[in-house]
Amino acid sequence: MTRQIERIKLMEQHLDHASQAVMQLSAALDDFAAAQKAISELSAYYGSKDWKQDFADDEQGLLPNDLKRGVLSEDAIWNLLSDCNELNARMQELLTAK
């Protein structure tokens, strides 16, 4: 009987942990899905003629000093796109793992 109670307690812990993880992942996937259009637009912008012009204008000091310009760094969009690719690969691995 003691082993049975311990088993049930352990399975309850597993259920609680897994339920929380599933809810968190579901919310994160909703956010990620909603961001896909923005990610696609950033991908098209990065390295485009517009980005190159914006970058050059920033280098020449033509943009307002208080303008947020993380998209003009040479790493921010690249890192985001790399992270997205890694996440897509991880999700694919999880879907094919058994």
N, C-alpha and C positions, 0 to 999 in steps of 0.2 A: 504494500500500500504506500509506503514511503517513497519508493521509486516512482510509482505512478503519479503521486502528487508533485514530485520534483520534475517529472517529465512534463506534466501539464503546466507548471509554472514556467518552465523553459520555453515551451511552445507559445505561451502567452507573451513572453518577452519577444520572441521571434515575430509574432503577429503584430505587436505594437510597433516594433522597429521597422518592419517591412511596410506596414500601413503608412507610417510617417514618411518613409523614403518614397513610396509611390506617390503620395500627395504632393510632396515637394518637387519630385521630378515632373509630375503632370503640370504643375504651375510653371516650372522653368521651361518646359517644352512649349507651353502656350506663349510665354514671353518670346522664346526663340523663334517660333513660327511667326509671330507678329512682327519681328524684326527683320524677316527675310527680305522684304522690299527695300528697307534701308541698307541692308548689307549689299544687296545687288547694286543699288545706286552708288554706294561708296566704292564698290569694286570697279564700276564703270568710270567713276570720277578720278580714281587714283591713277596717275600717269597720263591722264587725258590732256588735251590742249588746254582746257579750262584749268585743270589742276596746275599745270606748268606755268600758266599765266598768273594764277593766284599766288603760287610760290614765288615767282619772280617779283611780283608787285610787293609781296611781303618782305623779300630780301632788300628791296629798294626803299623800304620804309613808307610805302604809299598807303598802307592799310591803317585804320585807327588802332592806337595803342591798346585800347580796352577790348578789342575784338578777340574773342576766343578763337584760336587757330590751331588746335590740335590736329585737324585734318591736313594741315600743311607740313606737319613734321614728316620726315621720311620713314618713320617707323610705326606711327600709330595705326594707320589703316592697314599696312602690311601685317602687323602683329595681330590685329583683329581678324583679318582674312585667314591668316595661318591658324589662329585659334579655332575659327569656324571649321576649317578643313579637318583639324584634329578631332573636334567634337563630332563631326559627321562620321569620321572613321571609327571613333569609339562607339557611336550608336550603331553603326553597321556591324561591328564586332559583337556587340551585345545581342543584336537580333539574330545573328548566325550561330552564336555560342549555345551549347546545350549542356 
